Amino acid sequence: MNLFVTGANGYIGSNFIRKASSRGYKIFASTSKKKNKKIKNVKWLVGNIDKYWKELGDTDILVHLAAVGGYERFSRFKDCYKFNFLKSKKLLENSIKCGCNKFLIISSKKEKKIKSLKINQKIIKDYEKKPDYIYALTKAIFSKFCLDLSRKKKLNLRIIRLYHVYGRNEKKTRLWPSLISAAKQNKNFQMTSGNQKTDFNYIDDVIDGLIDAINFKKKKKKFPQTWDMASGKTMSVREFAQKIWNKINPKSKISFSKIKIYDKKNYSTRTDNLWKLKYTKPEQTIEK
């Protein structure tokens, strides 16, 4: 089976192509990076995602992971909208022209908090004051386009909304590696109150889940589909951090400061629309 994977050099994308290629999938890996490591069964494609890639004609499933703004605290609407909607829209349209009509679209849990897709200057300014929500808004707009297009064209389309992903090779500024680094160096670590709740999923579990999800014979009820992908085990950020800290057990201390505006959002996985992952406890993955 041939896969066309965007965002192949991203955190999730790079882990995905390594494991998928090792399982025999042939992969066209789209990236903006000019130099890429040679990986068996992977052909690197350097360029914009909205380019008319001839390889889409040999693709069985498009796996769209690329996005702008997902890991940035404050994102510009113009940048996110251009990539997450306009360029991604063109990618799907080009794919359909080439005969590929199966899509796995990776989105975010934060999409669930978007109540309206109406856009004007006031709404954009309001969202730009809220970390991550410009990203979520533009992803929600794209998801609606995908669902409408799938119904119109009768495409096999599956949108996967990921919860918090952490683990090996994660960006050093993220919570999990920051905690481990501080604890191992016996440095005090200060973070937000951490009262918000979400579902924490180790990278290997998520990759296994995504590879499972490209099997369109599984859960093959009526398309299009929107699935939340997580373990279903919600915990607070504070609890997650404390588990990791206690496992290393440094002489230094972890402290939780006054709650900030963007700490108030909780993301429950209590839903019937859950693509359930296996669950790796945070304290079991520190040495990996």
C-alpha positions, 0 to 999 in steps of 0.5 A: 500500500502506498501512503502520501504523508505530509509533515513527514519531518514533524514530531508525529510525522517522523515517528509515523513514517519510520514505523509505517515504512518498517511495516512495509508501507511505501511512503511518499514523504512530503516536507519543506526540509531539503536534506533528509535521512534515507529510510527504506520504503520512503521517497522524499518530496521537497516542496509545498503541500499544494503543489500538484504532486504526480505521486498522488496518482500512485497513492492509496491513502493521503495522511495529512499531518502538516500544520502551522501553529500547533506548537506555538503559543501565539499564532497569526491568523493569516499564517495559519489560515493560509496553510491549515485551510487554503493550502490543505484544501488545494492538497485534497483537491489535487489528490482527488484529481489524481484518483486518490480518494482515501484520506486520514486527516490529523487534527486537534482536540482543541477543535472541539472548543470552537463554537462558531466558524464565523470569521471577522476582524473582531473574532480574529483579534479575540482568538489571537489573544488566546494561545493555540486557538487561532490554530484550532479555529483554522483546523476546524474550518478545514475539517468542515470543508473536508466533511462537506467534500467527503459527503459531496464526492463520496470519499472515504475520509477519516478525521482524527482529533489527537489529544496531548502527545508526548515522549521520545524526541519531543521538542525540548521546550515542551512539558515532558522533556522540560520536566525530565531535564530539570529533575535530572539536573536537580533544578527547581521547576515552576509551572502553571497550576496545572489544574486543566485536564486532558488525556496524555498519550505516549508517542509510540501508542499514538503512532500505533493508533494512526497506523491502525486508523489507515485500515479503512476496513476497520470501523467501516461505518458510513463515511466521513468519520470524525474520531477522537484518538486517546487512551480515554484516561483523563488526568490533570496536567499537575498530576501528570507532571507530579508522576514524572517528578516523583519517578525521578525523585530529585532533591529539587522541587516542582512548584505550581503557580497561579492559574493563567487564562489558558489553563482553564480549558479541560478536554474530556475523552468521555465520548462514544466517538473514541478511537481508543489507544493502549495506555502507557503510564507516564512514569514508565516511559522516562527511560525510553 
